[in-house]
Amino acid sequence: MKLLKIRLAAGAIAVSITIPAMAAGKVCDAHTYGAKADGATKDTKAIQAAIDDCASAGGGTVKLAGGTFLSAPIVLKSNITLDLSKGTTLLGSPDHADYPAKTELRAPGTQSLVSATNAEKISIIGGGTIDGNGESWWAEARATHNAGVVGVVQFRPRLVVFDHCKHIRMEGITVQNSPSWQVVPYYTDDMTIRNVRILAPQHSPNTDAIDPFSSSNMVIDHVYADVGDDNIAIKSGIINSPGPDAPSKNITITDCEFMHGHGLSIGSEIAGGAQNIHAERIHFKGTDQGIRIKANRDRGADVSNISFKDITMEDVRTSILISEYYPKAMPEGDVAAEPVQRLTPFFHNITIENVKSVNSPWAGVIVGLPESPVKDIVLKNVNIQATKGLQIAYATVTASDLKVTATEGQSITVAPNAKLTTK
């Protein structure tokens, strides 16, 4: 498989990535290996045989064309392009027994429909759809306490997982209806997700669109996400992680549209930290949150060199939420400082520029811990029209052309333990 090297610039960061070109080797059509694509017969063995045959030949293209390929989990290998033709669906089996338990993300989990481990030079392309068939899993999750907390219960299947992989491309496809998180790069380096639609019903539990987890050198571009949880959640370590945890770093997010969902998040499970994350030209409509950076004392680390630029929001419940008290937005009453520990979050060097938000119930919050205030937050040309204003506590913020219009109460509230400098 040939590699194409390109250089993309996004704001303050330029990322050099290597994109797998479409495999020029063997072509393995799943129909040749016995796949029926009738939506009723399980085609797992046929699809996996096509993948394995192409891989044994040094790489190639596995074609799924025409119809619905019902399948239990399949495993991709190095040098494989999975080509899902337009109008074709890879549909997850409805039988929960088809998804074996496994350790995933250092926690009890369940095998995903599509995965690759310690592999490289993989592409998923073609205009078709990967559908997780998640409805029965969502019903089960709604009846299970803490069903969405990694490390607390056996987590239900994610949909597409790249575990310790590199040189990965997903382009031109639709990913939808995962039992839980939809696309998860885990300790994966050099990945591009471009022109991808990621969908799930508004109230489907934990159906995050893209969750880079301790991953680096990623480009997320022209993604449309309409889901039941985070549109993007950048993570790097589970709650109470024993460590060590690698950070997520060098990630650009450009020209995306986020509809239902919980916004563009860094955290909350961020025990390895996150650096060099840059988002530009993002439109939010009807999301619960817009820009969100979240952690708590049991899951934090250094989060720095972060920027959001050219952001528009409509009907977003909370426009900006930067909080070290997740799952709460603000502490209740006075908070005592605690000793700084390995998992104490530290948010700093964050720039939010050229933001316009209209019809927002809450402009937002910027609040740190007393032992670890949020530092060096820069707001430039930020205009938020909201019911409730912006609250700042345990933070240092510098603002220019900041306008918050609140219909109830103060537009901006700065606690005595915080500092807002305007220019």
N, C-alpha and C positions, 0 to 999 in steps of 0.2 A: 504494500500500500504506500502510495506516495504521500508526502506531507507538504502542505502549503503553509508557508510562513507569512504572516501579515502583522502589521503594526497598527493598533487602534489607539487614538487619543480621545480621552474623555475628561474634560476639565483639567484638574491638576495632575492627572496621572496618565501615563502612556503605558499600555500593556502590550507586550510582545507575546503572541500566542502561536501555537502550531495547530493547524486544523487538519484533521485527517481528510484527505481527498477520498472521493468515492472509490471503493475497492476496484482494482483493475483485474483481479484474479478470477477465480472460479465463480460461476453463478450457480447457486443452489436454490431451485424453486421448491418450496415446501410441498407443492402438489406432487412433485416427482417422488417424494418420500412417503406419500400416502395421505397427505392432509386432505380433508373433505371440505373445509371452509363452509360448512352448512349451519354453523351456529349451535349445533346439537351434539355432534361427535367431538370428543376431546382430541385435539390435534397435537397435544404436547409432545408425544414421541416423534412424530414426523418433523415438527419444527426443530426440536433439539437435534435430531439426526442431521438435518440440513445444516445447522450451525456447526456441529462437530465435524461433518464432512468438509465443509469449507475451511474450517480451522486447520484440519489435518493437511490440507493442501497448501497451507501457508497464508490463507486468508482469502476473502472474496465477499460476494454479495449474497445474502439470504433474502429471497423474494417471497413476500406474502402478497398475493394479488388476487382480488376478487372475492367477495363474500366476507363471512365472519369466522375467524379462526378461534374457536373456544379452546382455552388452554389453562393448565395448571402452570406453576412457575417454570420459566426457562432461564438458562444461564448463557449469556453472551461470552465470547472468547476474544482474544486479541486479534486484530486485523480483520474484523468482521464489520460489514455494513448491513444493518437490518433495514431493508427497503420495504416499507408499508405503502403500497400503492394507494392513490387517492380512491376513496370509496371502500377501502378495506379496513376491517376492524380486528384487532387482536383483543379478545374479550376474556377476562379472567373467569376461571371456573367458579360457579356458585357454591361448590362443595368446600366447606372450611377445612375438611380433612386433607385436602390437596395441598395445604400450605403448612409445611412442617415448622415446628418451633426451632429457633436458632438464636445464638447470641449475635445481636446486631447493635452497633453503636455502644458496645461494651455493656449491654443490658439485655434482659430477656426480650426476645422479639419473635417475629414470624417471617418466613421467607417471602420476599416480594415477587410479584408476577414476572418482572424483568430485572435481572441483576447481572453484574460482572464484578469479579474480585481479582485484584492483582493483575489487571489486564490493561492493555493500551491500544490506541489507534482503533477506536470503535465509533461508528456513526449510526444514528437512527434517523432516517430520512423518509421522504416519499409522499407526504400529503395525507397519509392514512391516520388511523386513530388507535390509541392504546386505551382501553376502557377497563377499569378495575372492578366493575360490577359490584360496587361497594355497599349497596342498600342494606343487605342483611348484616353486614359488619357494623354499619352505623346504628342499627337497632340494638345490637348487642352492646355497643359502646355506651349508648344512652342509658342502659340499665346497669352499667358497671361503674362503681365509684372510682375516681381517679383514672379513668380509662385513657385519658390523654397525657398522663404524666410518665415520661420515659424513666425507667428504672424502678417504678413503683409496682407496675403490673406487667404481665407479658403483653407487649405492644402488638397490636394487630398488624397485618401486612401493610407495608408501604407499596408503592406501585413500581417505580423505577429507581433502583439503587446502584450507584457506582461506588464500590468500596476499595480504597487504595488503588485507584486507576489513574491513568494520565492520557492526554491527547484524546479527548472525547468531544463529540459533536452531536447535538440534537437540533434538527432544523426542519421546519415546514410541516410539522405534525401536530395532532391534537392529543392531549393527555387528559383523561377525565375519570371521575367517579372512583378515585382510589379509596380503599378501606380507611386509609389515614393519609400521611404525607405523600405527595405525588411524585416529585422528582427530588432525589436526595444524593448529591455528591458528598461522599464521606471520605475524608483524607484523600481527596482527589485533586490533581493538579492539571491545569491547562484544559479548561472545558468551555465550550461555547454553546449557548442555548439561544437560538435565533428564530424569529418568525414562528413561534410556537404558541398555541392556544391551550390553556389549562383551565378545566371547568369542573365544577361540582355544585350541587344545590347550596343555597345560601346558608342553610342551617345544618349541613352535614358536618359531623364533628371531626376536628383536627385534619381537615383536608387541605393543609398548607400546599401552595402551588410549588414553590421551589425552596428547598432548605439546604443551602450549602453548609456543611458541617466540617469544621477544621479543614477547609479546602482553600485553594489558592489559585491565582491567575485565571480568573473566570470572567467571561463576558456574557451578560444577560441582556439581550437586545431585541426590541420589537416583540415583547411578550404581552399577550392579552390574558389576564387572569381574573376569573370570576368564580370564587370558591367560598368555602365555609369557614376558613381560618386565615392565617397569615398569607398574603399574596406572595411575599418573600420573607423568610426568616433566616437570618444568618446566625449560625450557632457554632459552638466549639467546645462543649463539655456539658455533661449531664448534671443535674442537681446533686449536690454533695459529692461531686466527682473526686475520686482519690488521686487523680492525675497520673502521669503528666498528660496535658492536653495541648495539642498544637493550635495556634490561632487560625482563624479564617482571615485571609488577607489578599490584597490586590484584586479587588472585585469591582467591575464597572457594571452599572445598570442603566440602560439608555433607551429612550423612546418606547416606554411601556405604558399600557393602559390597565388600570386596576379597578374593577367594579366591586361587587360584594367581596368581603374579606376583611381581614384585620390590619391591612396596610403593609407598608414596607418596614420590616422590623430588623433590628439587630438585637439578638437575645430571644428569649430570656436565658436559655441555657448557654452561657458564654464563658465557661470556666477557663477556656484557653485564650480568651481575648479576641479582639478583631481590630485590624489596622488596614488603612488604605482602602476604604470603601467609598466609592463615588457614584452618586446617582444623578442623572440629568434628564430633563424633559420627560417627566413622569406625570400622568394625569390620573387622578383619583376621582371616582364618582360613586357615592353611596357606600364607601367603606366605613368600618367602625373607627379606624384610626387612619392617619396619613403617614407622617414621619414618626417612627417609634423606635426608641432605644431603651431597653428594659433589662433589669437584672435585680438581684437581691443579694443579701450577704451569703447565701448558700450556693451561688452559681455564677459569680462575677470574676472579672479580671480587667486588664487594661483594654479600653476601647478608645482608639485615638486616630487622628488624621482621617476624619469622616467628613464628607460634604454632600449636600443636597442642593441642586441648582435647577432653576427653571421648572418649578413645580406648580401645577394647578390642581385645585380641589373643589369639588361641588358636593354639598350634602354629606360631608365627612364629620362623623360624630365628634372626634377629637383631632384637631389639625396637627398639633405637635405634642408628642408625649415623650419626654426624656425623664426616666424615673428609675431610681435604685431601690424601689419598694415593691416591685412586681410580686404578686398579681394586683396589688393596690397601685393606684396612681399617686396618691399622697398619703403620708403617715397620718394616723389619727392622734391628735394631741401632741404633746411634747415628746421628743425622741431623745434618748440618751445615747451618747457616743459609746461605741464598743471598740475593743482592740482591733487593729487592722490585721486581717488574716489572709491566707493564700487566696480565698475565694471572695474577698472584699472587692466589689466592683469599683473601677476608677474610670469615669468618663471625662475626656478632655480633648481639646483641639477639634472642635466640631463646628462646621460652617453651614449655615442654612441661608440660601441666597435666591432672590427672585421667586418669591412664593406668593401666590394669590389664592385665598380660600374664601368661599362664599357659602352662606347658609350653614354654618357650623354650630352645633349646639355648644361646643366648648373650644375656645381658642387653643387651650392646652396648658401644659405644666412642664417646668424644668426644675427638677428637685433631686438633690443628692443626699447622701448620708452625712450626719454630722462629722463622722471620722473620715469621710471621703467625699468632700463636696465635688460637684460637677464644675469643671474649670475651663476657661478659655472657650466659651460658647460665643460665636459671632453670628448675629442676625443682620442680614443686609437686604433692604428692599423687600420686607415682609409685610403683607397686607392681609389681615384676617378679619372677616366679618362674622361675628359669632353672637350667640346668646350670652354665654359666660366668658369672662376674660381670660388672660394669661396669668398664671401664678408661678412665681419664681422663689425658690427657697434652697438654702445650702448650695449656692451656685454663684459663679461670676460670669456675667453676660455683657458683651459689648454690642451695641445696636446702632445702626444707621438706617434711616428711612423705615423705621418700624412703626406700623400703624395697626392697632387693634381696636376695632369698634365693637363694643359689647352693649347689648340692649338691656342687660341686667347687671347691676353692680359695677365695680371698677373694671376698666379696660385692662389694666396691668397692675398686679399686686406683687410687691417685692417685700419679702420677709426681712426682719432685721438681720438675719444671718446671711443674707444674700446681697449682691451688688449688681446693679444695672447701670452701665455707663453708656450714655447716648452721645452720638456725634452729629 
